[in-house]
């Protein structure tokens, strides 16, 4: 085996050293590209964080060769083809020019193949002191010499620059002025610098700079005595910040990397970034210390004007003209993140960098030396079975269905359509004639479609969907057969799949077309209903989401327009809320299939009451609505076995049915025994859990007059959650999305930080489905959330009705239904069947199903937490 990089480089070199250099260049490129990607993702990070990332990258490229040589390599095999002849892996760099062909033969005219010497041959040659001629120079040898020459030249230039700076410091005079020394001592104490710092001035018009690590020196130009107090304070703060951050050492490391990788443009770019970000981080320290940005910018301009020449040196300098205008622009930008790098963040970045460098340094991609050897089965391998071949064929067909096609079919018989797609996808297509005959089709039924750049799957769905047919991979053929799902079931399934949208002022009609093509479902706009309500079908849509269910994304898109999506007549209809409220459907809920073994018929009536109280209570007949919920008849099994499940028959809107399913899913997660295997979390449940986890996690903010939109983006990136600003609600109350936010906190849960930050401007952050919604306080009161609380371990929780009455009288009393509020609470209890191997086969769970606002739920949870602390 040979590394992939060595294999490539051996095509133009006869030298392992050049292969090693090429390998290191590739690995360093990978590391620096990873750093660039990380910086692009964390574009809002502070200058201190960006500087640390670049510094770790520079140190990493210096450590990669050491790791490569010192640590054992982890090799991953790739199939390879013919490769040029190479030297034995046992051959060292100093002995690699020993070839068996150079050993004298008894037949001078015979030609032997130039094969690499074996280790035994090399050992024998060494003992005999055989000296052989080296082969002719290869391109790799030339490159190796060129690299060495470059290292010498760049290294000498760097040493000259360092020596010049050191000489300048030695020739400078100590600055003994009391004003300067007093200011220096004061600022050292302010920044917490314990090391002694020496102030010196030279006779040259240089930019103020810092030199040295253990005994740092701040070197000032000759006319520093004429500076104003503000100028002196700005200079010393900036240079002391460099000393505090050890920037002299970081720039020396970056310069060393440039010497070793003088040919690598990314390394030089990283060196410049280390310099630039160190200056910006020091600028941030100055501003954080209390100096106004405009004043500091003026002092930078004054100092830059006094510099007569630009002197290139590796020391941290204050005012380089080449980057001054950009620095001043950054200084005057109030949206910049100017926080320092905390200890935990620094440790985390260092650990991640160590892992990345170690991975890049020790992992090698390898290629097989011999195809026959690579194909030879090992003891762990086994021949592929017929099932394996069918599985692979099915995967190939599924990949082919995702390929893009330009389809132009007009009145083409179904049989010819099958042949057409068979040729386009290079697969065998089989028509299930019995299935299509059941749908009233024949193989000669004409079909038409004209679409550009459409996936084969989407094209076939558009052709076959109206006939309730589907094209699926069945073994090694693409089968056209009857769709086992109804149109309604297919739409509901697709709505639970994840989606990704990014709309900026897109007309609603275009949004519908996009989602229709993306999810292969029939979507129509109820133009008559929209016209009656005065809603334009081309109303602009602004929404960016990723990783959410299509159903939830549609809800967020349509809500600001006063619209709703409902399944009606086997299509997904976009209509007004008033029309949607009149479209009811009847569904049968088999509770055992939904809730699993944690169920008994005695709980059916309790659940019925809980649903009526907590799931959109105004829509049921009990409150004057049209929704109906009835208990189905008991089966024979239920009459014999009291642990058998019951049935609920519910007539409601699509939206309420979805809420009921979510409530039942939450009940199942609470009621099922810990040992019972539950289904994998749905996309909705994963997103909701991520929101709750983020709200409970500590955060750190430092905002000074930052616009609300920037604050939201920062927190969204920091906690990796989806956040939506309720623009409609904010506009109704005259609150701008650019309202300035000022708050500095650390180590506080995000939920409390949001309350402190948004409360003064009459806003709230509430979990809303799969996102965190920033809305007005009045709108937040309208958003009722249903949650389930297990109160079995709470004092007097054995009587859930008493506990419910206690909560209603002590937690936001005016927010419950009896007090004309929207909150509701439904006690719920019952026996849960346990596995037979447990000692206690039954246990009674007492639950409270609560409908409340987010703040109401916080208060309920806090009360239950206090009650659990009571010892009974």
C-alpha positions in Angstrom: 0.0 0.0 0.0 1.1 3.5 -0.7 -0.4 6.9 0.3 -2.5 8.5 -2.4 -0.4 11.6 -2.3 2.9 9.6 -2.6 1.4 7.7 -5.5 0.6 10.9 -7.3 3.9 12.6 -6.6 5.9 9.5 -7.6 4.8 10.1 -11.2 7.1 13.1 -11.4 9.7 12.3 -8.8 12.2 9.6 -7.9 12.5 11.0 -4.4 10.5 10.2 -1.3 11.4 13.6 0.2 9.5 15.4 -2.6 6.6 13.0 -2.1 6.6 13.9 1.6 6.7 17.7 0.8 3.8 17.3 -1.6 1.9 15.3 1.0 2.4 18.0 3.6 1.3 20.8 1.2 -2.0 18.9 0.6 -2.6 18.3 4.3 -1.9 21.9 5.2 -4.2 23.1 2.4 -7.0 20.9 3.8 -6.5 22.3 7.3 -6.5 26.0 6.1 -9.6 25.4 4.0 -11.3 23.9 7.0 -10.4 27.1 8.9 -11.8 29.3 6.1 -15.1 27.3 6.1 -15.3 27.6 9.9 -14.8 31.4 9.7 -17.4 31.6 7.0 -19.9 29.8 9.3 -19.0 31.9 12.3 -18.9 35.2 10.4 -20.3 37.1 13.4 -17.5 36.0 15.7 -15.4 38.6 17.5 -11.9 39.5 16.3 -10.4 37.7 19.3 -12.2 34.5 18.2 -11.2 34.9 14.6 -7.5 35.6 15.6 -7.5 32.4 17.8 -8.8 30.3 14.9 -6.2 31.6 12.4 -3.4 31.2 15.0 -4.5 27.6 15.7 -4.5 26.9 12.0 -1.0 28.3 11.6 0.3 26.3 14.5 -1.5 23.3 13.0 0.4 23.5 9.7 3.6 23.5 11.6 2.6 20.4 13.7 1.3 18.3 10.8 4.8 17.2 9.5 5.8 16.3 13.1 2.7 14.2 13.6 3.1 12.6 10.2 6.6 11.5 11.0 6.2 10.7 14.7 2.7 9.1 14.9 1.5 5.9 13.4 -0.5 6.4 10.2 -4.2 5.4 10.0 -4.7 4.2 6.4 -7.9 3.8 4.5 -7.8 1.8 1.3 -9.2 2.9 -2.0 -9.2 0.8 -5.1 -6.4 1.8 -7.4 -5.2 1.1 -10.9 -1.8 0.9 -12.5 0.8 3.0 -10.7 4.4 3.9 -11.7 7.2 1.9 -10.1 8.1 3.1 -6.7 10.8 2.4 -4.1 10.6 -0.1 -1.3 8.8 1.2 1.8 11.8 -0.2 3.8 14.2 2.0 1.9 15.3 5.1 3.8 15.8 8.5 2.1 19.6 8.1 2.3 19.7 4.6 0.8 16.9 4.8 -1.7 19.2 5.0 -4.7 20.5 1.4 -4.3 19.0 -0.7 -7.2 19.6 -4.3 -7.9 20.4 -3.4 -11.5 23.7 -1.7 -10.4 25.2 -4.9 -8.9 27.7 -6.4 -11.4 26.4 -9.5 -13.2 28.3 -12.5 -14.6 26.7 -11.6 -17.9 27.5 -8.0 -18.7 25.2 -7.8 -21.7 22.1 -9.2 -20.0 19.4 -6.8 -19.1 17.7 -7.2 -15.8 14.5 -5.4 -14.8 15.0 -2.4 -12.6 13.3 -3.7 -9.5 13.6 -2.1 -6.1 16.1 -3.7 -3.7 14.8 -5.8 -0.9 15.7 -5.0 2.7 18.1 -7.9 2.7 19.8 -6.6 -0.5 20.2 -3.2 1.0 21.7 -4.6 4.2 24.2 -6.7 2.2 25.1 -3.7 0.0 25.7 -1.6 3.1 28.0 -4.2 4.6 30.0 -4.5 1.3 30.3 -0.7 1.1 28.9 -0.8 -2.4 28.6 2.7 -3.8 26.4 3.0 -6.8 25.6 5.9 -9.2 22.4 7.8 -8.5 19.8 7.8 -11.3 19.4 11.0 -13.3 17.7 14.0 -11.7 14.0 13.9 -11.6 11.5 16.7 -11.4 10.9 15.9 -7.8 14.6 16.4 -7.0 14.5 19.9 -8.6 11.4 20.8 -6.6 13.1 19.6 -3.4 16.1 21.8 -4.0 13.8 24.7 -5.0 11.9 24.3 -1.7 15.1 24.2 0.3 16.4 27.3 -1.4 13.1 29.1 -0.7 13.3 28.2 2.9 16.8 29.6 3.1 15.9 32.9 1.4 12.7 33.5 3.2 14.3 32.5 6.5 17.2 34.8 6.0 14.9 37.7 5.2 12.8 37.0 8.3 15.9 36.8 10.5 17.2 40.1 9.0 13.8 41.7 9.9 13.9 40.3 13.4 17.5 41.4 13.9 16.7 44.9 12.7 13.8 45.2 15.1 15.9 43.9 18.0 18.7 46.4 17.1 16.2 49.2 17.0 15.0 48.3 20.5 18.5 48.2 21.8 19.4 51.6 20.4 16.3 53.2 21.8 16.2 55.1 25.1 14.1 54.3 28.1 11.1 56.7 28.5 11.3 58.0 32.0 8.6 60.7 31.8 6.4 60.5 34.9 3.2 61.1 33.0 3.9 58.2 30.6 5.0 55.8 33.5 2.0 56.7 35.6 -0.4 56.1 32.7 1.4 52.8 31.9 1.1 51.6 35.5 -2.6 52.5 35.7 -3.5 50.8 32.4 -1.5 47.6 33.3 -3.6 47.3 36.5 -6.8 47.9 34.5 -5.9 45.1 32.0 -4.5 42.8 34.7 -1.0 42.5 33.2 1.5 41.4 35.9 4.6 41.3 33.7 6.9 44.3 33.7 6.5 46.4 30.6 9.3 48.8 29.5 8.5 52.0 27.6 11.2 53.1 25.1 11.4 55.7 22.4 13.6 55.7 19.3 14.8 58.4 16.9 12.8 57.1 13.9 9.2 58.0 12.8 7.9 54.4 13.2 4.5 53.2 14.2 4.2 52.3 17.9 5.0 48.6 18.3 5.4 45.8 20.9 8.5 43.6 21.1 9.4 40.6 23.2 7.5 38.0 25.1 8.9 37.6 28.7 10.2 41.2 29.0 8.0 43.1 26.6 8.9 46.5 25.3 6.6 49.2 23.9 8.6 51.1 21.3 7.4 54.6 20.5 8.5 57.1 17.8 10.6 60.2 18.5 7.8 62.7 18.6 5.7 60.8 21.2 6.4 63.5 23.8 4.1 65.9 21.9 1.1 63.6 21.9 -2.1 64.5 23.7 -3.4 62.6 26.7 -6.0 60.9 24.6 -3.4 59.8 22.1 -1.1 58.4 24.8 -4.0 56.5 26.3 -5.0 55.0 23.0 -1.5 53.9 22.1 -0.8 52.3 25.5 -4.1 50.5 25.6 -3.6 49.1 22.1 0.0 47.9 22.7 -0.8 46.6 26.2 -3.7 44.6 24.6 -1.1 43.0 22.3 1.0 42.1 25.3 -1.9 40.7 27.3 -2.8 38.5 24.3 0.8 37.4 23.6 0.5 38.7 20.0 4.2 38.9 19.5 4.5 35.1 19.9 1.6 34.5 17.6 3.1 36.6 14.8 6.5 34.9 15.2 4.7 31.5 14.8 2.9 32.8 11.7 6.2 34.0 10.3 7.8 30.6 10.9 5.0 29.0 9.0 5.6 31.3 6.1 9.3 30.2 6.1 8.5 26.5 6.0 5.5 26.9 3.5 6.9 29.9 1.5 5.4 28.5 -1.7 1.9 28.2 -0.2 -0.4 31.2 -0.8 -2.9 30.1 1.8 -0.2 30.2 4.5 0.8 33.8 3.6 -2.9 34.7 3.6 -3.2 33.1 7.1 -0.2 35.2 8.2 -1.9 38.4 7.1 -5.1 37.4 8.8 -3.2 36.8 12.1 -1.8 40.3 11.9 -5.1 41.9 10.9 -7.2 40.1 13.5 -4.7 40.8 16.3 -4.9 44.5 15.6 -8.7 44.4 15.5 -8.8 42.4 18.7 -6.5 45.0 20.3 -8.8 47.7 19.0 -11.7 46.0 20.6 -9.9 46.0 24.0 -9.4 49.8 23.6 -13.1 50.4 22.9 -14.2 48.0 25.7 -12.0 50.0 28.1 -14.2 53.0 27.5 -12.7 55.0 24.7 -15.2 56.3 22.1 -14.8 54.8 18.7 -14.7 58.2 17.0 -11.9 59.4 19.3 -9.9 56.3 18.8 -10.2 56.5 15.0 -9.0 60.1 15.1 -5.9 59.1 17.1 -5.1 56.3 14.6 -5.2 58.9 11.8 -2.9 61.2 13.7 -0.4 58.5 14.4 -0.5 57.3 10.8 0.2 60.8 9.5 3.4 61.0 11.6 4.8 57.8 10.0 7.1 58.8 7.2 8.0 55.3 6.0 6.5 51.8 6.2 8.9 49.5 7.9 8.2 45.8 7.5 8.8 43.8 10.7 7.1 40.9 12.4 6.2 42.8 15.6 2.6 43.9 16.4 2.4 47.5 15.2 -0.5 50.0 15.9 -1.1 51.9 12.6 -0.1 50.3 9.4 -1.3 52.4 6.5 -2.2 49.5 4.3 -5.1 48.4 6.5 -6.0 51.7 8.2 -9.1 52.7 6.3 -10.6 49.2 6.7 -9.8 49.2 10.4 -11.5 52.6 10.9 -14.6 51.3 9.1 -14.7 48.3 11.5 -14.2 50.6 14.5 -17.1 52.8 13.6 -19.5 49.9 12.9 -21.7 49.5 16.0 -22.9 46.1 15.0 -19.5 44.5 15.4 -19.1 41.8 18.1 -16.3 43.2 20.4 -16.4 40.6 23.1 -13.1 39.0 24.2 -12.5 35.3 24.0 -13.7 33.6 27.2 -11.7 30.8 28.8 -14.3 28.1 28.0 -14.5 29.2 24.3 -10.7 29.3 24.0 -10.4 25.8 25.5 -13.1 24.4 23.3 -11.5 25.9 20.1 -8.1 24.5 21.1 -9.5 21.0 21.7 -11.3 21.0 18.4 -8.2 22.3 16.6 -6.0 19.6 18.2 -8.5 16.9 17.1 -8.6 18.3 13.5 -4.8 18.6 13.3 -4.3 15.1 14.7 -6.9 13.7 12.2 -5.3 15.4 9.2 -1.8 14.5 10.4 -2.2 10.8 10.9 -4.9 9.8 8.4 -3.7 8.6 5.0 -5.8 7.6 2.0 -4.2 4.5 0.4 -4.5 2.8 -2.9 -4.1 -0.9 -3.6 -0.7 -1.9 -5.1 -2.2 -4.7 -7.1 -5.7 -5.1 -8.4 -5.5 -8.8 -8.0 -4.4 -8.4 -4.4 -7.2 -5.9 -3.8 -9.8 -8.2 -5.3 -8.6 -11.2 -3.3 -11.2 -12.1 -0.7 -10.2 -11.9 3.0 -11.2 -14.2 5.8 -13.8 -11.6 6.9 -15.4 -11.2 3.4 -18.1 -13.5 1.9 -19.5 -13.8 -1.6 -22.5 -11.6 -2.4 -25.9 -13.4 -2.1 -28.8 -13.0 -4.5 -30.5 -10.8 -1.9 -27.5 -8.5 -1.8 -27.5 -8.2 -5.6 -31.2 -7.3 -5.6 -30.7 -4.7 -2.9 -27.9 -3.1 -4.9 -30.1 -3.1 -8.0 -32.9 -1.5 -6.1 -30.6 1.3 -4.9 -29.4 1.9 -8.4 -32.9 2.3 -9.7 -33.7 4.7 -6.8 -30.7 6.8 -7.7 -31.7 6.8 -11.3 -35.2 8.1 -10.3 -33.6 11.2 -8.8 -31.8 12.1 -12.1 -33.0 15.3 -13.9 -34.6 14.9 -17.3 -36.2 17.1 -20.0 -39.4 15.2 -20.6 -41.6 15.9 -23.7 -44.3 13.3 -24.0 -47.6 13.9 -25.9 -50.4 11.4 -26.2 -47.9 8.5 -25.7 -49.4 5.1 -24.7 -48.5 4.0 -21.2 -46.6 1.0 -22.7 -44.4 3.4 -24.7 -44.0 5.7 -21.7 -42.6 2.7 -19.8 -40.1 2.0 -22.6 -39.2 5.7 -22.8 -38.2 5.9 -19.1 -36.5 2.5 -19.4 -34.2 3.9 -22.1 -33.7 7.3 -20.3 -32.8 5.6 -16.9 -31.2 2.5 -18.3 -33.5 0.2 -16.2 -36.0 -2.5 -16.8 -39.6 -1.3 -16.5 -42.5 -3.7 -15.8 -46.2 -2.7 -15.9 -48.5 -4.5 -13.5 -51.4 -4.8 -15.9 -53.8 -6.3 -13.3 -53.3 -3.3 -11.1 -53.7 -0.7 -13.8 -56.8 -2.5 -15.1 -58.4 -2.1 -11.6 -57.9 1.7 -12.0 -59.6 1.7 -15.4 -56.5 2.0 -17.4 -55.0 0.0 -20.4 -51.5 -0.2 -21.6 -52.4 1.9 -24.6 -53.9 4.8 -22.5 -52.3 8.0 -23.9 -50.3 10.3 -21.5 -48.9 13.8 -21.9 -46.2 15.7 -20.0 -43.8 18.5 -21.0 -41.4 19.5 -18.3 -37.8 20.8 -18.3 -35.2 19.7 -15.7 -37.5 17.6 -13.7 -36.5 14.5 -11.7 -37.6 11.2 -13.2 -39.5 10.5 -10.0 -41.5 13.7 -10.2 -42.3 13.2 -13.9 -43.6 9.7 -13.3 -45.6 10.9 -10.3 -47.2 13.6 -12.3 -48.0 11.2 -15.1 -49.3 8.3 -12.9 -50.6 10.1 -9.8 -54.0 11.1 -11.2 -54.6 7.4 -11.9 -53.5 6.4 -8.4 -50.5 4.6 -9.8 -46.9 4.7 -8.7 -43.5 3.7 -10.1 -41.4 2.0 -7.5 -38.2 0.0 -7.4 -39.0 -3.7 -7.0 -35.9 -5.8 -6.9 -34.0 -5.2 -10.2 -37.0 -3.7 -12.1 -39.0 -0.4 -12.0 -42.5 -1.5 -11.5 -45.6 0.6 -12.4 -48.4 -0.5 -10.1 -51.3 0.7 -8.0 -50.4 3.2 -5.3 -51.2 1.5 -1.9 -51.8 4.9 -0.3 -54.9 7.0 -1.0 -54.3 10.6 -2.2 -55.1 11.9 1.3 -52.7 9.5 3.0 -49.9 10.4 0.5 -50.4 14.1 1.1 -50.4 13.7 4.8 -47.2 11.6 4.6 -45.5 14.2 2.5 -46.5 17.0 4.8 -44.6 15.3 7.6 -41.4 15.1 5.6 -38.7 17.7 6.1 -38.5 20.7 3.7 -36.3 23.7 3.0 -37.6 27.0 1.8 -36.0 30.4 1.1 -38.5 32.9 -0.3 -37.8 36.6 -0.6 -40.9 38.5 -1.9 -41.9 35.4 -3.9 -45.6 35.4 -5.1 -47.7 32.9 -3.3 -48.5 31.2 -6.6 -44.8 30.6 -7.2 -44.4 29.3 -3.7 -47.2 26.8 -4.2 -45.7 25.6 -7.5 -42.3 25.1 -5.7 -43.8 23.0 -2.9 -45.9 21.1 -5.4 -42.8 20.0 -7.4 -40.7 19.5 -4.3 -43.1 17.1 -2.5 -45.0 15.7 -5.5 -48.4 16.5 -4.2 -51.4 18.2 -5.7 -51.8 21.7 -4.3 -54.5 24.2 -5.4 -55.3 27.8 -4.4 -59.0 28.4 -3.6 -59.2 31.6 -5.8 -62.9 32.2 -5.1 -62.4 32.2 -1.3 -59.3 34.4 -1.6 -61.1 36.9 -3.8 -64.1 37.0 -1.4 -61.7 37.8 1.4 -59.8 40.4 -0.7 -56.5 38.4 -0.6 -54.2 38.5 -3.6 -53.1 35.0 -4.8 -49.8 36.7 -5.7 -49.2 38.1 -2.2 -45.4 38.2 -1.5 -44.0 35.5 0.8 -40.9 36.0 2.9 -39.7 32.9 4.7 -36.5 31.0 5.3 -36.6 27.6 6.9 -34.6 24.4 6.8 -35.2 21.0 8.5 -38.8 21.6 9.4 -41.8 19.6 8.4 -43.6 20.8 5.2 -46.9 21.0 7.2 -45.3 23.5 9.7 -43.5 25.5 7.0 -46.8 25.9 5.2 -48.5 27.1 8.4 -45.8 29.8 8.9 -46.1 30.9 5.3 -49.9 31.1 5.2 -50.7 32.5 8.7 -49.6 36.1 8.0 -51.8 36.1 5.0 -54.8 34.8 6.9 -54.8 31.5 5.0 -54.7 27.8 5.9 -53.9 24.6 4.1 -56.4 21.7 4.3 -56.8 18.4 2.6 -60.1 18.4 0.7 -61.2 16.3 -2.3 -57.8 14.5 -2.3 -55.9 17.7 -2.9 -54.1 20.2 -0.5 -56.2 23.3 -0.7 -54.9 26.8 0.2 -58.0 28.7 1.4 -59.1 31.2 4.0 -59.4 30.4 7.7 -63.2 30.8 7.6 -63.6 28.4 4.7 -61.1 25.9 6.3 -63.1 25.9 9.6 -66.1 24.5 7.6 -64.1 21.7 6.0 -64.5 18.8 8.5 -63.4 15.2 8.1 -64.1 12.2 10.2 -61.3 10.0 11.5 -61.3 6.9 13.7 -58.6 6.7 16.4 -57.7 3.2 17.5 -56.1 4.2 20.8 -54.1 1.0 21.3 -52.4 1.4 17.9 -51.6 5.0 18.7 -50.7 4.8 22.4 -49.2 1.3 22.6 -49.6 -1.0 25.6 -49.9 1.9 28.0 -53.7 2.1 27.6 -57.0 0.9 29.1 -60.6 1.5 28.1 -61.3 3.3 31.4 -59.2 6.2 30.2 -61.3 6.8 27.0 -63.7 9.2 28.6 -60.9 11.0 30.5 -59.1 11.5 27.2 -62.3 12.7 25.5 -62.7 15.4 28.1 -59.1 16.4 27.9 -59.2 16.8 24.1 -62.4 18.9 24.3 -60.8 21.1 27.0 -57.3 21.5 25.6 -57.3 21.1 21.8 -58.9 24.2 20.3 -61.8 24.2 22.8 -64.0 26.7 20.9 -64.3 24.4 17.9 -66.3 21.6 19.6 -70.1 21.3 19.8 -69.9 21.8 23.6 -68.7 25.3 23.0 -71.0 26.0 20.0 -68.5 24.8 17.3 -69.0 22.0 14.7 -66.4 19.5 16.0 -67.8 16.2 17.4 -66.0 13.5 19.4 -67.6 10.2 20.2 -66.5 7.0 21.9 -66.7 4.0 19.5 -68.5 0.8 20.4 -66.6 -1.7 22.5 -65.2 -4.7 20.7 -65.5 -8.3 21.9 -61.9 -8.2 23.0 -62.5 -5.0 25.0 -65.5 -6.6 26.8 -63.4 -9.6 27.8 -60.0 -8.0 28.4 -60.1 -4.7 30.4 -56.6 -3.8 29.2 -57.8 -3.7 25.6 -58.0 -0.3 23.8 -61.0 1.9 23.0 -61.9 3.8 19.9 -62.6 7.5 19.4 -64.5 8.8 16.4 -63.7 12.5 15.8 -65.1 14.9 13.2 -62.9 18.0 13.0 -60.8 20.2 10.8 -57.4 19.1 9.5 -55.7 21.5 11.8 -57.4 20.2 14.9 -56.8 16.6 13.9 -53.1 17.4 13.7 -53.2 18.8 17.2 -55.0 15.7 18.5 -52.3 13.5 16.9 -49.6 15.5 18.6 -51.3 15.3 22.0 -51.6 11.5 21.6 -47.9 11.3 20.7 -47.0 13.2 23.8 -49.3 11.0 25.9 -47.6 7.9 24.6 -44.1 9.2 25.4 -45.3 9.9 29.0 -47.3 6.7 29.6 -45.3 3.9 28.0 -43.1 1.8 30.3 -39.4 2.7 30.2 -38.5 -0.8 28.9 -41.0 -0.5 25.9 -39.4 0.3 22.6 -40.9 3.5 21.3 -40.8 4.8 17.7 -38.0 7.1 16.6 -38.7 10.8 17.2 -40.4 12.6 14.4 -39.1 15.7 12.8 -41.5 17.8 14.8 -40.5 16.2 18.1 -36.8 16.7 17.3 -37.2 20.3 16.5 -39.4 21.0 19.6 -36.9 19.3 21.8 -34.1 21.4 20.3 -36.0 24.5 21.1 -36.7 23.5 24.7 -33.0 22.4 25.2 -31.7 25.7 23.8 -34.0 27.8 26.1 -32.7 25.9 29.2 -29.1 26.2 28.2 -26.9 29.1 29.5 -25.9 31.8 27.0 -23.7 34.8 26.9 -24.7 38.1 25.3 -23.0 41.5 24.9 -25.1 43.8 22.9 -24.7 47.6 22.7 -27.4 49.2 20.6 -27.6 46.2 18.3 -30.6 46.0 16.0 -33.2 43.4 17.0 -32.7 41.5 13.7 -29.0 41.2 14.3 -29.6 40.0 17.9 -32.0 37.3 16.6 -29.5 36.1 14.0 -26.7 35.9 16.6 -28.7 33.8 19.0 -30.0 31.7 16.2 -26.4 30.8 15.1 -25.2 30.5 18.7 -27.8 28.0 19.8 -28.5 26.4 16.4 -32.3 26.9 16.5 -34.8 28.3 14.0 -36.1 31.7 15.0 -38.9 33.7 13.4 -39.8 37.3 14.0 -43.6 38.0 13.9 -43.4 41.0 11.5 -47.2 41.3 11.3 -47.7 41.5 15.0 -44.7 43.9 15.4 -46.0 46.2 12.7 -49.5 46.3 14.2 -48.1 47.7 17.4 -45.6 50.0 15.8 -42.4 48.1 16.9 -39.5 48.1 14.5 -37.4 45.1 13.8 -34.4 47.4 14.0 -35.1 48.4 17.6 -31.8 48.7 19.4 -31.0 46.1 22.0 -28.4 46.7 24.8 -27.7 43.9 27.3 -24.6 42.2 28.7 -25.1 38.9 30.6 -23.3 35.5 30.9 -24.1 32.1 32.3 -27.9 32.8 32.3 -30.4 30.5 30.6 -31.4 31.7 27.2 -35.1 31.8 28.2 -34.4 34.4 31.0 -32.0 36.3 28.8 -34.7 36.7 26.2 -37.2 37.8 28.8 -34.8 40.5 30.1 -33.9 41.6 26.6 -37.4 41.7 25.0 -39.5 42.7 28.0 -38.6 46.4 27.9 -39.8 46.7 24.3 -43.0 44.7 25.0 -41.9 41.6 23.1 -41.7 37.9 24.1 -40.0 34.8 22.8 -42.2 31.7 22.8 -41.8 28.2 21.4 -44.2 28.0 18.5 -44.3 24.5 17.0 -40.8 23.9 15.6 -39.4 27.4 15.9 -38.8 30.1 18.5 -41.2 33.0 17.7 -40.4 36.6 18.6 -43.7 38.3 18.9 -45.6 41.0 20.9 -46.8 40.4 24.5 -50.4 40.6 23.4 -49.9 38.1 20.6 -48.1 35.8 23.0 -51.1 35.6 25.2 -53.1 34.2 22.3 -50.7 31.4 21.7 -51.9 28.5 23.8 -49.6 25.4 24.2 -50.7 22.0 25.4 -48.3 20.1 27.7 -48.6 17.1 29.8 -47.3 16.9 33.4 -46.8 13.7 35.4 -47.8 14.6 38.9 -47.8 11.1 40.4 -44.8 12.1 42.7 -46.3 15.5 43.7 -48.0 15.8 47.2 -51.8 15.5 46.8 -51.1 14.6 43.2 -53.0 11.3 44.0 -56.1 13.5 43.5 -55.4 15.4 40.2 -58.6 17.3 40.5 -57.5 18.9 43.8 -54.1 19.7 42.3 -55.7 21.2 39.2 -57.9 23.5 41.4 -54.8 24.6 43.3 -52.9 25.5 40.1 -55.9 27.4 38.7 -56.2 29.5 41.9 -52.5 30.3 42.4 -51.0 30.4 38.8 -52.1 33.3 36.8 -55.7 33.1 38.0 -57.1 35.4 35.4 -55.7 33.3 32.5 -58.0 30.2 32.9 -61.2 29.5 31.1 -63.4 30.0 34.2 -62.0 33.6 34.5 -62.6 34.4 30.8 -59.1 33.3 29.9 -58.0 30.7 27.3 -56.2 28.4 29.7 -57.5 24.9 30.5 -56.4 22.0 32.7 -57.7 18.4 32.5 -56.9 15.8 35.1 -56.0 12.4 33.7 -55.2 9.1 35.5 -55.4 5.4 34.9 -53.6 2.0 35.2 -50.7 1.1 33.0 -50.0 -2.5 32.1 -46.4 -3.3 32.9 -44.2 -6.1 31.5 -44.8 -9.4 33.2 -41.2 -9.7 34.5 -41.6 -6.7 36.8 -42.6 -7.1 40.4 -45.4 -4.5 40.4 -47.6 -5.3 37.3 -49.7 -2.2 37.6 -49.0 1.4 38.5 -51.4 4.4 38.5 -50.1 7.5 36.7 -51.7 10.8 37.5 -51.3 13.4 34.8 -52.4 17.0 34.2 -53.0 18.0 30.6 -52.6 21.8 30.6 -53.4 24.4 27.9 -51.6 27.6 28.7 -49.3 30.3 27.4 -45.5 29.8 27.6 -45.3 32.0 30.7 -48.2 30.2 32.2 -46.4 26.8 31.7 -43.3 28.2 33.3 -45.3 29.1 36.4 -47.0 25.7 36.5 -43.6 23.9 36.2 -42.1 26.1 38.9 -45.0 25.4 41.3 -44.8 21.6 40.7 -41.0 21.8 41.3 -41.6 23.4 44.7 -44.3 20.9 45.6 -42.0 18.0 44.9 -39.5 19.4 47.5 -42.1 19.0 50.2 -41.4 15.9 52.3 -44.5 14.0 53.2 
